[in-house]
Amino acid sequence: MWIKCGTKQEMTANTITQHYTALLKEIKG
């Protein structure tokens, strides 16, 4: 179930941050 939390821009920024963090983890390996 989708729960809307914060504005759409905030959710987008959070998603980008999560992907960026995951990407860094893969690079650092």
Secondary structure, 3 states (H helix, E strand, C coil): CCCCCCCHHHHHHHHHHHHHHHHHHHHHC
